[in-house]
């Protein structure tokens, strides 16, 4: 039976850099705010693609 996805819900949690939890998640390489933003976007895209791959394997 074919599966048709009508809606994809994407959730993200963003913390402020001064937050203690953010230090553990931000990574050591983010130098500028633009770099941090690009890193966050890349991570979100990778996670969404991984979810899609898992769903396609079913």
C-alpha positions as CSV (number, residue, x, y, z in Angstrom):
1,X,0.0,0.0,0.0
2,X,1.5,3.4,-1.0
3,X,2.0,6.0,1.7
4,X,1.4,9.6,0.9
5,X,2.8,12.3,3.3
6,X,0.5,15.3,3.4
7,X,2.2,17.2,6.1
8,X,5.6,17.2,7.7
9,X,6.0,18.7,11.2
10,X,9.4,20.0,12.0
11,X,10.2,21.0,15.6
12,X,13.4,22.7,16.8
13,X,14.6,23.9,20.2
14,X,16.8,26.9,20.1
15,X,18.6,28.1,23.3
16,X,20.4,31.4,23.9
17,X,24.2,31.2,23.9
18,X,24.4,32.3,27.6
19,X,22.3,29.3,28.6
20,X,24.3,26.4,30.2
21,X,22.6,23.8,28.0
22,X,23.5,25.7,24.9
23,X,27.2,25.4,25.6
24,X,27.0,21.7,25.4
25,X,25.0,21.7,22.2
26,X,26.6,24.6,20.3
27,X,29.9,23.0,19.5
28,X,33.3,24.5,19.8
29,X,33.7,25.6,16.2
30,X,31.0,28.3,15.9
31,X,32.9,31.6,15.8
32,X,30.5,34.1,14.5
33,X,26.7,34.3,14.7
34,X,26.5,33.6,11.0
35,X,28.5,30.5,11.5
36,X,26.3,29.4,14.3
37,X,23.2,30.0,12.3
38,X,24.6,28.0,9.4
39,X,25.6,25.2,11.7
40,X,22.1,25.0,13.2
41,X,20.4,25.0,9.8
42,X,22.7,22.2,8.6
43,X,22.0,20.1,11.7
44,X,18.2,20.6,11.3
45,X,18.4,19.6,7.6
46,X,20.4,16.5,8.4
47,X,18.0,15.4,11.1
48,X,15.0,16.0,8.8
49,X,16.6,14.0,6.0
50,X,17.4,11.2,8.5
51,X,13.8,11.0,9.6
52,X,12.7,10.9,5.9
53,X,15.1,8.1,5.2
54,X,13.9,6.1,8.1
55,X,10.3,6.5,7.0
56,X,11.1,5.5,3.4
57,X,12.7,2.3,4.6
58,X,9.5,1.1,6.2
